[in-house]
């Protein structure tokens, strides 16, 4: 199922001999005109067994993307922006990204969220939005992109990430989703936490796979890495028999480019990999003992878990 698409408009001219009848006044639109206000109509609250998270409407017939923290089992209800509550069932979860999709019962003609077609850049002004009856949300900016958290390359933003924000969107000024909040990092100095958000393109791919297949497969390079502090990502370990091993990469190699993109650190490597699919071939540029090298790697499918 494709969640992102475009609609084209076409028309034709017609010659009329008599003046056309005066049209009746068009009914006032109930859809908010402000892009951020409109986007907020697609943000919901998902409740299950005493816990609550935010979510975004994916399709008019009731698929909702949310956090996997509220999908452990039992019944679920989803509260729409207008206050209506509907029962929901779990479609699937993805442990790696901590995202889930649920399906609303009896939903029709919902207002889906729109997702940004391009990744957000550092410095982009954004706003986090929590679901109805949940606190939190507010303005901020993207602090950094391609940051490795767990096994996912994520966005970091200072837009508020309060309890209940998980599963909620980070929106740009046009009201498009640039990320889905999955957690936060609390600074040691006690200042406001930094929100962690799965980038929109990855969130969409996860949602589409969950809707179509009920599970998600992720591409896989087969290395663990560390930051060099001066650009590039140093290979710490190589999984025997994995894609990187078959391509000839070794511990100690410093990956400086992948798929034609310069590598700033481990997060960049993971961002390039997670944008691909198992079976994709990528060129790896690296240095080994000060000597530059190049290899072709075929991405594999990440092991479950």
Buried (B, 14 or more C-beta within 10 A) or exposed (E): EEBEEEEEEEEEEEEEEEEEEEEEEEEEEEEBEEBBEBBBBBBBBBBBEEBBBBBBBBBEBBBBBBBBBBBEEEEBBBBBBEEEBBBBEBBBBBEBBBBBBBBBEEBEEBBBBBBBEEBBEEEBBBBBBBBBEBEBBBEBBBBEBBBBBBBBBBBBBBBBBBEBBBBBBBBBEEBBBBBBBBBBEEEEEEEBBBBBBBBBBBBBBBBBBBBEEEEBEBBBBBBBBEBBEEEBBBBEEBBEEBBBBBBBBEEEBBBBBBBEBEBBBBBBBBBBBBBBEBEBEBEBBBBBEEEEBEBEBEBBEBEEE
